[in-house]
């Protein structure tokens, strides 16, 4: 018996067998979540949150950001490595996730610390830089 999955190991095998090559990640399964949704007023509100340092402190302010149904949407490549059309979340409790289908990367960092926490933002930035650096090395 597997220590991690225990009695559910067989169920996990069935679940993943039903998801050949994670079609929801690479295919059309998430296309609905990616198109930007904000009008100009929404973009101004998002910019205000960024200007106040409440979200995306690790992303240079000149990088345009929108919001899609799935999360924060990046229309251009980001210097840390994020591809254009990637989506991310930067939550109130410093919970972060990133989905970059172009690069084949999904990352999460969930913590429960209210309000902006600089240590968590530094950790997330380091994680992101290291993951993209490893990906670049693998492609060489």
Order of alpha helices (4+ residues) and beta strands (2+ residues): alpha-alpha-alpha-alpha-beta-beta-beta-beta-beta-alpha
